[in-house]
Amino acid sequence: MGELDSTHSIKASIKLLPLMHHSKDTYLLWYSYYQTLPKIHRYTLGQKIDTLFIELIEALSIASFLKSAEKLHFIELAIQKVDTLKILLMVL
């Protein structure tokens, strides 16, 4: 791989699937909010939500590298994570 010039960052060269890009952006938004949560929520419900976001991104990442027939399990897992996140974010 050739050298990167100073105006080209590694982050800019990584191409994500639209769903992965949206998940990353949503996580970054969550993370900025997570840091402002009161400690009582940050280390309980906030930690659970953060973990679910990371598990969601992991499931989507794994599914993106699998053949179509093998993706179903990880897509179902990602949907479960999203449904749980929706409820927990309503509670928070």
N, C-alpha and C positions, 0 to 999 in steps of 0.2 A: 504494500500500500504506500502510495506517495505521501510526501510530507504535506501537512495542512498549513496553508498560509495563515497569517494572523487575523484575517477577517473572516475566516471560515472555522466555525466551531464544530466540535464533534456532535453536539446536540442537534445542530442544524442538518447534519448529514444523515441522521437516523430517520427513516421513514416508517411511520406507524400506520396501521390500519385505522380507518376513521373511528371505529368503536374503541380501540385502544387509546387513540388520541383524546376522545371525549372522556374516557374513564380517567386518564391521567389529569386532564384539566379539572374534572370534578373532584378528584382526590386533592389536588393542589388547593382548590377553593376550600374543601373541608379542612385541610391541614392548617390553613391560616385561621379558620374559625376555631379549630380544636385548641390551638395555642392560647386562645383568649378565654376558654371555658374556666369557670371556677374549679378549684382543685377537687371538690367533692364530686363534680360531674366528670372532670377530665380523667380521673383514675378509675371510674366505674363505667358508666354508660359511654363516655367518650372513647375510652380504650377499646371497648367492644366494637363500636362503630368503626374506629380506625382499623382494627383487625379485620373486620368484614370487608372494608375497602381494599385492603391489601390482598386478601384471599380472592376477591372478585378479580382483581388485576391478574393474579396468578392463574386463575382458571381461564380467563380470556387469552392470556399469553400461551398457555399450554394448548388450548384449542386452536389457536392460530397456526400452530406447526403440525397439526395432525391431519390425516386424510379425512375426507367427509364422513365416512362411516364411523370413525373413531371419535369425532367431535361431540356427538350427542351428549355423552355423560358430562363433559365439562361445560357445555352450554347450559344444560339443566342445572348444574351446580351454580353457575354464574347467575341464572335467573333466581334461584333460591336466595342467593346472597343479596341481590337487588331488592327482592321482596322484603327480606328481613331489614335491610337498611332503610327502606321507606318507612316501615313501622317505627323503628328505633329513632329515626330522625324526627318523626311526628311527636314522639314522647319527649325528646330532648327539648 
